[in-house]
Amino acid sequence: MTTCVFIQIRCKPGTTYTVAEDIALREIHSELYSTSGEYDLLMKLYIPQGEDVGKFINDHLLVIPNIERSLTTMTYKVF
């Protein structure tokens, strides 16, 4: 079973579209939205079964240039 996480991403000023394009080209996301407020992007991501969540995010997302900060929200199946 995959793990669903939501990741809020803050980009360096003026780079949101570039970061979003780089994410889209990597095809690692399920959904990607532009947001207002403290963070610039909201991404829904499914971590493959057997992968470490933190390592997967570090290796596949946080290597993208111009990402200043991220906030990951884990989800759990309860119903």
N, C-alpha and C positions, 0 to 999 in steps of 0.2 A: 504494500500500500504506500502511496506517495504521501508526503507531508505538504500541506498547503500553508504558505506563509504570505503575509502582506508586507511589503517593504516600502517605506516612505523614503524618498531620496531628495536631498538638498544638493543643488548644483551651484557651482561658482556662477556669479552674475553673468548673464548673457550667454550661457552655454546649455540651457535646458533642452533646446531643440537638438543640439549636437549629441548630448547624452542620450536623449530618447531615441534618436536614430541609431546610435551605436547599440543600444539595448535591443532594438527591433532587428537589427542585422544579425545579432547573436542567436536570435530565436530561442531564448531561454524563458520567456515570460508567457503567461497565459493571457493576462490583460495588462494594459499600461495606460494610465490616465495622467493628464496634466492637472495639477491642483493649485489652489491658492492657499496662502497662509505660510506657516513655518517651513513647509516642504514644497518642492516643485513638482514631483512626480509620485504617483502611487502605482505600485506594481504588484500583481498577483502572480505568484510563482509556485510551481509544484516541484518539490525536491524529490529526485528519483529515489526509489527504495534502496536502502542500504548506504546512502550517502550521508555524511555528516553535514548538518544544516549550515553551521558556521563556516566550515571549509568550502562548501559548495558556493555560498554567497561570496566569500572572499576570493575564490578562484575564478568565478564566472561573472560577477557583477562589479565588485569593488576595485577591480583592475582597470575599469573604464576611466579614462582621464576626465577631470573636472567634477567628479563627485566629491563634495565636501563632507557629507555626513549621511548616515542612513539610520533608520529605525525599523527594526524587524518585529513583527507581531506574529507569534506562532498561533496556529489553530489546532483544535482538538475535536475529534468526533465524539459527541456526547449523546446524540439522538440516533 
